[in-house]
């Protein structure tokens, strides 16, 4: 029945119909569900391969990034999580602190051109650990102070590595006093 006065045809006429059921001689006329197949040693928690997020988007994306084109803003297919090196963003940010600081930060400053997040951590690592290296040279006369500074150095490497990994999903920047704002100003002026 058609109760809406503005419709000119019935919904049944314009609806897509289901395909007709298949008739095969091998099947019995009495429909029965097949018995469940048992798989030996199957792990229900095994990870299945999932399609990439671009598989679910309606529009084609040439850069593989998030979002479509923002023509009015002047940005087309900007991907904030894309890096120059073939590593994930959080791993690259961690490498700024783990690759023999400050040399790891300098290496990432030379090699990474796409991610401001990684470049911030590379700048912060380079500046902070270069200053700590100079402090190590100044305190080299005292073995006790050198060891205390070395323990502080290891603690800073561990803490900043953890923060770089943890904050990568939201692109938050953990700024160390004095060196963090300086690193942010360098990245923002690039």
C-alpha positions as CSV (number, residue, x, y, z in Angstrom):
1,X,0.0,0.0,0.0
2,X,1.1,3.5,-0.8
3,X,0.1,5.9,1.9
4,X,2.4,8.8,0.9
5,X,0.7,11.0,-1.7
6,X,3.9,12.2,-3.2
7,X,5.1,8.8,-4.4
8,X,4.1,7.9,-7.9
9,X,5.1,4.2,-7.8
10,X,4.8,1.5,-5.1
11,X,8.0,0.7,-3.3
12,X,7.8,-2.9,-4.4
13,X,8.2,-1.9,-8.1
14,X,11.4,0.0,-7.5
15,X,13.0,-2.2,-4.9
16,X,15.9,-4.5,-5.9
17,X,14.9,-8.1,-5.9
18,X,16.9,-10.9,-4.4
19,X,18.6,-13.3,-6.7
20,X,16.6,-16.5,-7.3
21,X,17.6,-19.6,-5.2
22,X,20.0,-22.0,-6.9
23,X,18.6,-25.3,-7.9
24,X,21.2,-28.1,-8.0
25,X,20.6,-31.8,-8.2
26,X,23.2,-32.7,-5.6
27,X,21.4,-30.9,-2.8
28,X,18.6,-32.6,-1.0
29,X,15.2,-30.9,-1.2
30,X,15.1,-30.7,2.6
31,X,17.2,-27.6,3.6
32,X,19.6,-28.5,6.3
33,X,22.5,-26.5,7.6
34,X,25.9,-28.2,7.1
35,X,27.6,-29.5,10.2
36,X,30.2,-27.1,11.6
37,X,33.7,-27.8,10.4
38,X,36.2,-28.4,13.0
39,X,39.7,-27.0,12.5
40,X,42.4,-28.7,14.4
41,X,44.5,-26.3,16.6
42,X,42.6,-23.2,15.5
43,X,43.4,-20.1,17.6
44,X,40.3,-17.9,17.9
45,X,42.5,-15.0,19.0
46,X,44.8,-15.2,16.0
47,X,45.0,-11.8,14.2
48,X,43.4,-11.7,10.8
49,X,44.8,-9.3,8.2
50,X,42.7,-6.2,8.0
51,X,42.4,-4.0,5.0
52,X,44.1,-0.5,5.2
53,X,41.9,2.4,6.3
54,X,41.9,3.8,2.8
55,X,39.9,0.7,1.7
56,X,36.9,2.1,3.6
57,X,37.0,5.6,2.3
58,X,34.6,6.7,-0.5
59,X,37.0,9.0,-2.3
60,X,40.4,8.0,-3.8
61,X,43.4,9.3,-1.9
62,X,46.7,9.5,-3.8
63,X,48.8,10.2,-0.7
64,X,47.4,7.5,1.5
65,X,46.7,10.2,4.2
66,X,43.8,11.1,6.4
67,X,41.1,13.2,5.1
68,X,40.4,14.5,1.6
69,X,41.5,17.7,0.0
70,X,41.0,21.0,1.7
71,X,41.2,23.2,-1.3
72,X,40.1,26.4,0.6
73,X,42.8,25.9,3.2
74,X,45.4,25.2,0.6
75,X,46.2,21.7,1.8
76,X,45.6,18.7,-0.3
77,X,45.9,15.2,1.3
78,X,47.9,16.2,4.3
79,X,49.0,13.2,6.4
80,X,50.3,14.2,9.8
81,X,51.4,10.7,10.6
82,X,53.5,10.2,7.4
83,X,57.3,10.1,7.8
84,X,60.2,10.2,5.3
85,X,61.8,7.0,6.7
86,X,60.0,3.6,6.4
87,X,59.2,3.6,10.1
88,X,56.2,4.4,12.2
89,X,55.9,7.9,13.6
90,X,56.2,6.8,17.2
91,X,59.2,4.6,16.6
92,X,61.0,7.5,14.8
93,X,60.3,9.9,17.7
94,X,61.7,7.3,20.1
95,X,64.8,6.9,18.0
96,X,65.6,10.6,18.5
97,X,66.4,9.7,22.2
98,X,67.6,6.1,21.7
99,X,70.1,6.4,18.9
100,X,73.1,7.6,20.9
101,X,71.9,11.1,21.8
102,X,72.6,13.8,20.5
103,X,73.8,12.0,17.3
104,X,70.4,10.3,16.8
105,X,68.6,13.6,16.9
106,X,71.0,15.1,14.3
107,X,70.6,12.0,12.1
108,X,66.8,12.4,12.2
109,X,67.0,16.1,11.5
110,X,69.0,15.3,8.4
111,X,66.8,12.4,7.2
112,X,63.3,13.3,8.3
113,X,61.5,16.1,6.3
114,X,57.8,15.3,6.5
115,X,56.9,14.9,10.2
116,X,57.0,17.9,12.5
117,X,56.5,15.6,15.5
118,X,59.6,13.6,14.8
119,X,61.6,16.8,14.0
120,X,60.5,18.4,17.3
121,X,61.8,15.4,19.2
122,X,65.0,15.3,17.1
123,X,65.6,19.0,17.9
124,X,64.8,18.6,21.6
125,X,67.1,15.5,21.9
126,X,69.9,17.3,20.1
127,X,69.8,20.4,22.1
128,X,69.2,18.8,25.5
129,X,71.8,16.0,25.2
130,X,74.4,18.4,23.6
131,X,74.1,20.5,26.8
132,X,74.3,17.4,29.0
133,X,77.4,16.3,27.0
134,X,79.1,19.7,27.8
135,X,78.1,19.3,31.4
136,X,79.7,15.8,31.4
137,X,82.9,17.4,30.1
138,X,82.8,20.0,32.8
139,X,82.2,17.5,35.6
140,X,84.8,15.0,34.3
141,X,87.1,15.8,37.2
142,X,84.7,14.2,39.7
143,X,83.8,10.6,39.2
144,X,80.9,10.7,41.7
145,X,79.3,13.7,40.0
146,X,79.9,12.1,36.6
147,X,78.1,8.9,37.7
148,X,75.2,10.9,39.2
149,X,74.9,12.8,35.9
150,X,75.1,9.6,34.0
151,X,72.2,8.1,35.9
152,X,70.2,11.3,35.4
153,X,71.1,11.0,31.7
154,X,69.8,7.5,31.5
155,X,66.6,8.4,33.3
156,X,66.0,11.3,30.9
157,X,66.5,9.1,27.9
158,X,64.0,6.5,29.3
159,X,61.4,9.1,30.3
160,X,61.6,11.1,27.1
161,X,61.5,7.9,25.0
162,X,58.4,6.8,26.8
163,X,56.7,10.2,26.4
164,X,57.6,10.3,22.6
165,X,56.0,6.9,22.2
166,X,53.0,7.6,24.4
167,X,52.1,11.0,22.9
168,X,52.5,10.1,19.3
169,X,48.8,9.1,18.8
170,X,47.6,12.6,19.6
171,X,50.8,14.4,18.4
172,X,51.3,16.0,21.8
173,X,54.7,17.4,22.5
174,X,56.3,17.0,25.9
175,X,58.6,19.9,26.3
176,X,61.6,19.9,28.6
177,X,62.1,23.3,30.2
178,X,64.1,25.7,28.1
179,X,65.0,23.2,25.4
180,X,61.4,22.2,24.6
181,X,60.1,25.7,23.7
182,X,63.4,26.3,21.8
183,X,62.9,23.1,19.8
184,X,59.2,24.1,19.1
185,X,60.3,27.5,17.8
186,X,62.8,25.8,15.5
187,X,60.2,23.4,14.1
188,X,57.5,26.1,13.8
189,X,59.9,28.4,11.8
190,X,60.9,25.7,9.3
